[in-house]
Amino acid sequence: MTRTVADLYFRPRSIVVLGASTDPDKLSGRPLAYLKKFGYEGDLYAVNPRRSEVQGVKTFASVADVPGPVDLAIVVVPAPAVVDAVRACAEAGVGAVTVFASGFAEIGEKGMPEQQEITDIAARAGMRVVGPNCLGTFAVADRAFATFSTAFDDESERPVSPIALVTQSGAVGTFTYSTMNSLGLGVTYFGNTGNEADVTVPEVLSALVDADDVQVLLGHIEGVKDMAALRRLARSAKAKDKPLVLLKSGRSETGARAVAAHTGSVAGDDAEFEAASVAEGAVRVRSMEELSDTALAFADGRRAAGSRLTIVTLSGGAGALAADRAVELGLKVDTWASDAEREALAGELPYFGAVKNPIDMTGAMINDLSLLERVLRVVNQNDDTDAVLVVLGNADKGSDEIVETLTKAYRSTEKPFLVAWTGGSGRPRLELLKAGVPTYSEPDRAVQCMSHVVKHSRRG
């Protein structure tokens, strides 16, 4: 039975590294080192005709000599040797290959013939190709770290979240992954497709839509070869109520030129991309930061019943800025309709506070930290509130109690609940993130993400 792209790259039963180096710090030595370090449990081989073993792994003179079927070959040889290596893999019946080397379609006409030859060889053999000009893939569950990314050089804690991140740019992917780690998020599956001689971002994400361990799909795309495939991906993600968040390069003429130089891709018509993705339910973001931020907002799986946002703050000015942005993005920041609930809220606020949404606790909260807990209890129970945004700042003194209060309030409701904590040492933000509360350093970022959650919820 033919194995899917997801099986071959994320659940390979056997892996061979062609051109494996004895030096684990070299690009050609890293994949083998990572596979060993993270405990890959499948059959692991290396091809290096000059050695009998590499990094403790038995080597063979050629891929044809490797015993048993091979699901995935990681090709780490220099560009001039890639075509022959891919041909050898095809002749040996390898299921899929990943090609790291650059020097193909991204350098223009000079590199196009070799990349096309890679595509043709693989197509004739029914073998799949990720790359060239990529840094590979990894899957946490099967410990299949088939990559040379420097993101794994340090021993930092790496969270695991039900997220798939697939990008055409390796740097965009690893920058985003590292930023997500700093937010307390991780991924379950990661892929970098590079020049996309064969496998594309939409294909990999489509292969993961039905995965039980994926609830959020993140993608970075430079060029779309098949708009119909992108549309099918967006529709299937929507049907599964799994947010599909896309970052697309090449919106401008200058950006399109940069895309061609980077991966040899054709950026294509932006309106056509929008029609095949956003119009079908995908979320489009404009930066790597927004991609990470949006992943944070979606990670807890909460959905909004409507677009009514209640903003709670200790700064009337910051609340007004957040309200302006929220309205611009289509959210409703209205005064509660119920007299009884407004009165209940007023009973908790100082007489100079603001009951009208945004709810301004004023600086009085600093003198009475229980005020935040009392106000949020009323807010979370309010029928006119579909989502909650808390906007705070500085307040390092007493922050432990504030963090505890926010964490309890977050856990006491199923509504989308985001926090913006600006200024100060940054420690409270880290504590909130560690507790699982989606927290941002700037209200505008939080509001943008809340709008994505609300719009996705209403599409469902």
C-alpha positions in Angstrom: 0.0 0.0 0.0 1.3 3.4 -1.0 2.2 5.5 2.1 1.0 9.1 2.3 3.3 12.2 2.5 2.5 12.4 6.2 3.5 8.8 6.8 6.7 9.0 4.8 8.0 12.3 6.4 6.5 12.3 9.8 6.0 8.5 10.6 8.9 6.9 8.6 9.7 3.3 9.6 13.2 3.6 8.3 15.6 6.5 7.4 18.9 6.6 5.6 21.2 9.6 5.5 23.1 9.9 2.2 26.5 11.7 2.6 26.4 11.6 6.4 29.3 13.3 8.2 31.1 12.1 11.3 31.0 15.7 12.6 27.6 16.3 14.3 28.1 20.1 14.0 28.3 20.1 10.2 25.1 20.5 8.1 25.7 17.0 6.8 26.2 15.6 10.2 23.3 17.2 12.0 20.4 15.0 10.8 22.0 11.8 12.1 23.0 13.5 15.3 19.4 14.8 15.9 17.8 11.4 15.0 20.1 9.8 17.6 19.7 12.6 20.2 15.9 12.6 20.1 15.6 8.8 20.1 14.3 7.9 16.7 13.2 4.2 17.1 12.9 3.2 13.4 15.7 1.6 11.3 18.5 4.1 10.9 21.2 3.8 8.2 23.9 6.0 6.7 25.5 6.0 3.2 29.2 6.9 3.2 31.4 4.8 0.9 34.6 5.9 2.8 33.5 4.7 6.3 32.1 1.6 7.9 30.3 3.6 10.5 29.3 7.3 11.1 28.4 8.6 14.5 27.9 5.0 15.7 25.5 4.2 12.8 26.4 1.4 10.4 27.1 2.7 6.9 26.8 1.3 3.4 28.6 2.1 0.2 25.3 2.9 -1.6 21.6 3.2 -0.9 21.1 0.0 -2.9 23.1 -1.9 -0.3 20.8 -0.8 2.6 18.8 -3.8 3.8 15.0 -3.7 3.7 12.7 -1.0 2.4 13.5 2.7 3.1 10.7 5.2 3.7 12.8 8.3 3.9 16.2 9.3 2.5 17.9 12.5 3.7 20.2 13.7 1.0 22.9 15.9 2.4 25.4 15.7 -0.5 26.6 18.9 -2.4 24.4 20.2 -5.2 26.4 18.7 -8.1 25.9 15.2 -6.6 22.2 15.6 -5.8 20.7 14.3 -9.1 22.7 11.1 -9.0 21.8 10.6 -5.3 18.1 11.1 -6.1 18.3 8.7 -9.0 20.0 6.1 -6.8 17.2 6.4 -4.2 14.6 6.0 -6.9 16.3 2.9 -8.3 16.5 1.5 -4.7 12.7 1.9 -4.2 13.0 4.6 -1.5 9.6 6.1 -0.6 10.6 9.7 -0.2 13.7 12.0 -0.2 14.5 15.3 1.4 17.1 17.4 -0.5 18.9 20.1 1.6 21.3 21.5 -1.1 20.7 24.9 -2.7 21.7 25.9 -6.3 18.6 24.8 -8.2 15.5 26.8 -9.4 16.2 29.6 -7.0 19.3 30.7 -9.0 17.4 31.0 -12.2 17.7 29.3 -15.6 21.1 27.8 -14.7 19.6 25.7 -11.9 16.2 24.8 -13.5 17.3 21.8 -15.6 18.7 19.9 -12.5 15.6 20.6 -10.4 13.3 19.5 -13.2 15.4 16.3 -13.5 14.9 15.7 -9.8 11.1 16.1 -10.3 11.1 13.8 -13.3 13.1 11.0 -11.7 10.9 11.0 -8.6 7.7 11.1 -10.7 8.7 8.1 -12.8 9.5 6.1 -9.6 6.5 7.2 -7.6 8.9 8.7 -5.0 8.2 11.9 -3.2 10.6 14.9 -2.8 10.8 17.7 -0.2 13.1 20.4 -1.4 15.6 21.1 -2.7 16.9 24.2 -0.8 15.2 23.3 2.4 16.0 22.3 6.0 13.7 19.2 6.3 11.0 18.0 8.5 10.4 16.8 12.1 7.7 15.0 14.0 7.6 14.9 17.8 5.6 11.7 18.3 7.8 9.5 16.2 11.0 11.4 17.0 11.7 11.7 13.3 14.0 14.8 13.3 15.0 14.8 9.7 16.5 18.3 9.7 19.7 20.3 10.1 18.0 23.3 11.8 20.1 25.0 14.4 16.8 25.4 16.5 17.8 22.3 18.3 21.4 23.2 19.2 20.5 24.3 22.7 18.9 22.3 25.5 16.0 24.7 26.1 12.6 23.2 27.0 10.5 22.7 23.8 6.8 22.6 24.5 4.6 20.3 22.3 1.2 21.7 21.1 -1.4 20.2 18.7 -0.1 22.4 15.9 1.3 21.7 12.4 3.7 24.3 11.0 4.7 24.0 7.4 6.6 26.7 5.6 8.2 27.3 2.2 11.0 29.3 3.8 13.2 27.5 6.3 14.2 30.6 8.2 10.6 31.8 8.4 9.6 28.4 9.8 12.3 28.1 12.4 12.0 31.8 13.4 8.3 31.2 14.0 8.9 28.0 15.8 11.4 29.6 18.2 9.0 32.5 18.8 6.2 30.1 19.6 8.5 28.3 22.0 8.9 31.6 23.9 5.1 31.9 24.1 4.9 28.4 25.7 3.8 26.8 22.4 5.4 24.1 20.4 4.4 22.0 17.3 3.7 18.4 16.7 4.7 18.5 13.1 7.1 20.8 11.2 8.0 20.8 7.5 10.0 23.1 5.2 9.3 22.6 1.5 11.9 25.0 0.0 11.8 25.1 -3.8 8.9 22.6 -4.0 10.2 20.4 -6.8 7.4 18.1 -5.8 5.8 18.3 -2.3 4.1 21.6 -1.5 2.9 23.4 1.7 -0.8 22.8 0.9 -0.2 19.1 0.3 1.6 18.6 3.6 -1.1 20.5 5.5 -3.8 18.6 3.7 -2.2 15.4 4.8 -2.4 16.5 8.4 -6.0 18.0 8.5 -7.4 14.7 9.8 -4.7 14.0 12.3 -6.1 13.7 15.8 -3.0 15.4 17.3 -3.4 18.5 15.1 -5.9 21.2 16.0 -4.2 24.3 14.4 -2.6 24.4 10.9 0.0 27.1 10.2 1.5 27.7 6.8 3.9 30.1 5.1 3.6 30.1 1.3 5.7 31.9 -1.4 4.1 30.5 -4.5 1.0 28.4 -5.1 1.3 25.9 -8.0 -2.2 24.5 -7.6 -4.9 27.0 -6.4 -7.5 24.2 -6.5 -5.4 22.2 -3.9 -5.2 25.3 -1.7 -9.0 25.7 -1.9 -9.5 22.1 -1.0 -7.2 22.5 2.0 -9.1 25.5 3.2 -12.4 23.8 2.8 -11.3 20.6 4.6 -9.8 22.6 7.5 -13.0 24.6 7.8 -15.1 21.4 7.8 -13.0 20.0 10.6 -13.1 23.4 12.5 -9.3 23.5 12.5 -8.0 27.0 12.0 -5.8 27.3 8.9 -3.5 30.3 9.4 -1.5 31.4 6.3 1.3 33.9 5.8 1.8 34.6 2.1 4.9 36.3 0.6 5.0 38.1 -2.7 2.0 40.5 -2.4 3.9 43.3 -4.2 6.0 43.3 -7.3 9.1 43.7 -5.2 8.1 40.9 -2.9 7.4 38.6 -5.9 10.9 39.3 -7.2 12.3 38.4 -3.8 10.3 35.2 -3.8 11.7 34.2 -7.2 15.2 34.7 -6.0 14.6 32.8 -2.8 12.9 29.6 -3.8 12.4 30.1 -7.6 8.6 30.3 -7.0 6.1 32.4 -8.8 4.2 34.4 -6.2 1.1 34.6 -8.4 -2.0 36.8 -8.3 -2.8 37.9 -4.7 -6.5 38.2 -5.3 -6.6 34.7 -6.6 -4.8 33.5 -3.5 -7.3 35.3 -1.3 -10.2 33.7 -3.1 -8.8 30.2 -2.7 -7.9 30.6 1.0 -9.5 33.5 3.0 -12.8 33.3 1.1 -12.9 29.6 1.9 -12.3 30.1 5.7 -8.5 30.5 6.1 -7.0 33.2 8.3 -4.4 35.3 6.6 -1.7 37.1 8.7 0.9 39.6 7.6 4.0 38.8 9.6 5.9 36.1 11.5 4.9 37.7 14.8 1.3 37.7 13.9 1.6 34.1 12.8 2.9 33.1 16.2 0.5 35.4 18.0 -2.5 33.9 16.2 -1.3 30.4 17.0 -1.3 31.4 20.7 -4.9 32.7 20.5 -6.1 29.5 18.8 -4.2 27.0 20.8 -6.7 26.5 23.6 -9.5 25.7 21.1 -12.0 28.2 22.4 -14.6 29.7 20.1 -16.7 32.9 20.4 -20.5 32.8 20.2 -20.5 36.2 18.7 -18.4 39.3 18.1 -19.2 41.2 21.3 -15.9 42.0 23.1 -15.7 43.2 26.7 -12.5 45.1 27.5 -11.4 45.4 31.1 -8.5 47.7 31.9 -6.9 49.9 34.5 -6.1 52.5 31.9 -8.9 54.4 30.2 -6.4 55.5 27.5 -5.2 52.0 26.7 -8.8 50.8 26.7 -9.8 53.4 24.2 -6.9 52.4 21.9 -7.9 48.8 22.1 -11.6 49.7 21.5 -10.7 51.7 18.4 -8.7 48.8 16.9 -11.4 46.3 17.8 -14.1 48.2 16.0 -11.8 48.7 13.0 -11.5 44.9 12.8 -15.2 44.3 13.0 -15.6 43.5 16.7 -18.4 45.1 18.8 -17.4 47.0 22.0 -20.8 48.0 23.3 -22.2 48.9 26.6 -24.0 46.0 28.2 -27.8 46.0 27.5 -28.9 44.7 30.9 -29.4 47.4 33.6 -29.1 44.7 36.3 -25.7 43.6 35.0 -24.4 47.1 34.6 -25.5 47.8 38.2 -23.8 44.7 39.4 -20.6 45.8 37.7 -20.9 49.4 39.1 -21.2 47.9 42.6 -17.7 46.5 42.2 -16.0 49.6 40.7 -14.9 52.8 42.4 -17.4 55.7 41.8 -15.0 57.3 39.3 -14.5 54.1 37.3 -16.2 53.5 33.9 -19.0 51.0 33.6 -19.4 51.6 29.9 -17.4 49.2 27.8 -14.3 49.4 27.9 -14.6 48.9 31.7 -12.1 51.1 33.4 -11.1 50.0 36.9 -8.7 52.9 37.0 -5.5 52.9 39.1 -7.6 52.0 42.1 -7.0 48.4 41.2 -3.4 48.8 42.3 -4.6 49.7 45.8 -7.2 46.9 45.9 -6.1 43.9 43.9 -9.3 42.1 44.7 -11.1 44.5 42.4 -9.8 42.7 39.3 -11.2 39.4 40.6 -14.6 40.8 41.4 -14.9 42.6 38.1 -13.9 39.6 36.0 -16.4 37.4 37.8 -19.2 39.7 36.7 -17.7 40.0 33.2 -17.3 36.3 32.6 -21.0 35.7 33.6 -22.3 38.5 31.4 -24.6 37.4 28.5 -23.5 40.4 26.4 -19.9 39.2 26.4 -18.7 36.8 23.8 -15.0 37.4 24.4 -12.8 39.0 27.0 -9.7 41.2 26.7 -7.9 42.4 29.9 -5.5 45.3 29.3 -2.9 46.0 32.1 0.5 47.5 32.3 3.6 47.7 34.6 2.3 46.7 38.0 5.2 44.3 38.8 4.5 44.9 42.5 1.7 42.7 43.4 1.9 40.9 40.1 1.9 37.4 41.7 -1.7 38.0 42.9 -2.8 39.6 39.7 -1.4 36.6 37.7 -3.2 34.2 40.0 -6.4 36.2 39.6 -6.2 36.3 35.8 -5.4 32.6 35.6 -8.4 31.7 37.7 -10.6 33.9 35.7 -9.3 32.4 32.4 -10.0 28.9 33.7 -13.5 29.8 34.9 -14.8 30.5 31.5 -14.9 28.9 28.1 -15.1 32.2 26.2 -12.0 33.4 24.4 -10.0 35.3 27.0 -6.8 37.2 26.1 -4.5 39.4 28.2 -2.4 42.3 27.1 0.3 43.3 29.7 2.4 46.1 28.6 5.6 47.4 30.2 7.2 46.3 33.4 9.8 43.6 33.7 7.9 41.2 31.5 8.0 38.5 34.2 4.2 38.5 34.7 3.7 37.9 31.0 5.9 34.9 31.2 4.1 33.6 34.3 0.8 33.9 32.6 2.0 32.2 29.5 3.4 29.4 31.7 0.0 29.1 33.2 -1.5 28.7 29.8 -3.2 32.2 29.6 -2.7 33.7 26.1 -0.9 37.0 26.9 0.6 39.7 24.7 2.9 42.7 25.3 0.7 45.1 23.3 -3.1 45.5 23.2 -3.1 45.9 19.4 -1.6 42.5 19.0 -4.1 40.9 21.3 -7.1 42.6 19.6 -5.8 41.5 16.2 -5.7 37.9 17.4 -9.1 38.1 19.0 -10.5 39.3 15.7 -9.1 36.2 14.0 -10.7 33.9 16.7 -14.1 35.6 16.4 -14.1 35.6 12.6 -13.1 31.9 12.5 -15.8 31.1 15.1 -18.5 32.8 13.1 -17.5 30.9 9.9 -18.0 27.6 11.5 
